[in-house]
Amino acid sequence: MTKPILHSCLAFFSLMLTSLCSIAQSLPTSVLYHQLLQLKETKRVLYIAAHPDDENTQLISALSNGEQVQVAYLSLTRGDGGQNLLGKELGIELGQIRTQELLRARETDGGRQYFTRAIDFGYSKHPDETLQNWDKQSVLSDVVWVVRNFQPDIIITRFNTVPGGGNHGHHTTSAILAEEAFDLAADPSAFPDQLQFVSPWQTKRIFWNTYNFGGDFVPLESERYAVIQVGEYNSLLGKTYSQIAADSRTMHKSQGFGATPRIGAGMDYLQLIKGEPFDVSAFENIPSRWKEVDGGTEIEALLQQLLEKFDFKNPLINLKALMEIRSKLGAVTSEAPWLTEKSKRLDHFIFNLLGLKMEFVTNKELGFSGEDIQAQLVVNNPSRILLTDVSLELFDEKYTGIKKVSANNEPIYVPVDFSVSESVPLSQPYWLINPIADALYDVKDQTMIGKPSNEVSIEGNLTFRINEQEFKTTLPLEYKYNDQVDGEVKQPFTIVPEIDLEVSEHHVFLLPGVDPVVSIAVNFKDQIQEGELTFKNLKKSEFEILGVEDDLSQKKKIYRVSFKLNKNEQREAVAQFTTSEGTTYDQVTNRISYKHIPNLTYFSPASINVIQEEWKVSGGKIGYIMGAGDDVPSVLNSLGYQVSTITDFSLVNLSQFKSIVVGIRAYNTNKKLVENQQNLLTYVENGGNVVVQYNVVSPLLTKNFGPYPFSISRGRVTVEDSPFEADWDHPVLSSPNKITEKDFGNWVQERGLYFVTDIAPGYSNPITFQDPGEKPQPGSLIYTQYGKGTYIYTGISFFRELPAGVPGAIKLFINLIEQ
């Protein structure tokens, strides 16, 4: 068996070009010409903000496609603290989704993507609060690192450094760090450990991309601005930059940011913050980088000649000039990152010119260490230009046998069989390998910091010759299949553990009357093995294995386990399966799948949050009306409630339910709910209990939520341990479980969001939260009796607190249901 090839530690920028390294595909010659313009241009712009979707896609589109400059967006975070319109994924799962959405956005608008190690810990009202969570020097180091690697001519910030005025603290912090990095990146005494990989870099100017979200921006006479036209039509691409920007913005689907392009002209203003003065253009006095290298002026002249003589009708006529440029570019001795990047882009351009199709594929998506994989190399050359000496290398093993690839669309198929080496790591996102601490991802390898995603698990090195020049490119191993609806689909080939675990419940509540039995499945990718199931953090007297069965067809062992702690407490137990050979496995393989992004895989401990309390829980039937998606129903099931999802109101008798819970953002997304709003209120009037969770201000499908009026505001309390006032005698705080001050401790991320205002007199307001330094904010939870029943609306972030296993918040939610 041959060995797989592992992705080596390449120069920092190379991962940003992975889209250039998989397969080439035929493009219209107008698009090829546009790429040639970008190949000649050497100016670079770094755009900096805080979150996915903060970036100005219209400006990025205009700069990348109109000015042909290389634009990169540095997002300080991966958007882990936001909300998810598509499903229940939050936290690190949402961060992975939004990372991929940003990559799809950059593929659309022509930019590239970077990140720091900062974690989006939720809304922050001031940069001081932000930097109490983030270690400033660590995040600043990351910004400097990206500047030194990308080497921009100008930096543009989305936000300014003025706190307050409703500006997110993360936003303001991004501008503060960008301005500091502008100076520090050129200072060799700043973060000197980086200099073993990079050199100091002085950016010429830093701008603020001014805006007025309420209307058109009016420039100030006292400030110096550069103006970028962002609404123009690009005849080579057949789109306006506004259209490209809208397509890019629409990639942020988890945020519900589908965009309609602006029609007509538009202008963006860049206000100079620091750096060399200018008269008109932001790029004044920025020389071509071709002049900085020996032979670069000649290469630039040859590129210009090719642009002037480019043959659109017979594109292969352009190959001779391209090969001459490639030969001269290969003779340049400079190791400047931008020049290496140009070489890769030139090769990719030639592949596109020839219409080459190159892929390295297999018929399965998941593999494990030691597994035998059957793959295939496919190369097709529709042009008349011969490819010779074609080979695929997997480390020291070459697959040859094809001396040339002839013209006329005669593809070659080369079987490639190999065994996955034990040295191949699991496909864990690199920022999740180590435990998270202090709102920063712990990344040990300096060269990985900033990268949007992992290097490829397994790839082959493809080598061939065109007109006696040797070409080398890497092909990632991909899972390829045909979907009946979507046609050809490719997914990344992913390395998973040979044995992993599943747990039926992530929270086990040891409560009076609640069955504490959990199913734990041990999954085997190969053969079922003998072994022992134990739990980290639990004594053998604190759990009992009630039974185990082998499922031969699914290659798994299924254990039924019950728990019993010696006192009321909360404990995180981690299931561990140890084979007879002594190898221990304790990971869950988590999969996230949405059609607009690649399938995502990450691994987490097989942990179970065991909570033993004396809470009063009546159980019974709960109706749950889903909104944007949350994981509250699974927690309610674990508490002993029988939860049914209500989708078709015409098929359900609402009176059967003890309570009906409405999921987050349901009045933003669920038309069926709005159509049946009166049925819901009738249910309350007849003695039912309804608990409605938060909705955002816009778009709302209706403004009539409850039996008496109230309005949704943007009010929120972002500090999770913020002070509060409570009416302890209120029904929701006193029955059936007595809520105490202790129950508001150890919450996660925030207290709540989108609190209500303009509250009618019929409601009571038992809890008032308060962010430090601000006025108390009512409206986090309102309660009323209506007819024989009760109606509750709450902006408290139960959708975060319950899945996180926060006992006090769970206890409070039980009380809401039991009303």
PyMOL commands that set and color helices and strands:
alter all, ss='L'
color gray80, all
select helices_A, chain A and resi 12-20+29-40+57-65+92-109+127-133+136-150+169-184+192-196+241-250+253-255+289-292+296-309+315-331+337-354+430-432+446-448+540-542+632-638+649-651+654-656+666-669+671-675+677-685+731-734+741-744+798-801+807-817
alter helices_A, ss='H'
color red, helices_A
select strands_A, chain A and resi 44-49+70-75+112-115+154-157+205-209+225-229+233-234+239-240+267-275+357-362+366-367+372-380+387-394+397-405+412-419+459-466+469-483+487-492+494-495+499-503+507-510+517-524+531-536+543-551+556-563+569-579+584-585+587-592+600-605+607-612+620-625+641-645+659-662+689-692+711-712+724-726+756-757+767-769+781-786+789-794
alter strands_A, ss='S'
color yellow, strands_A
deselect
rebuild
show_as cartoon
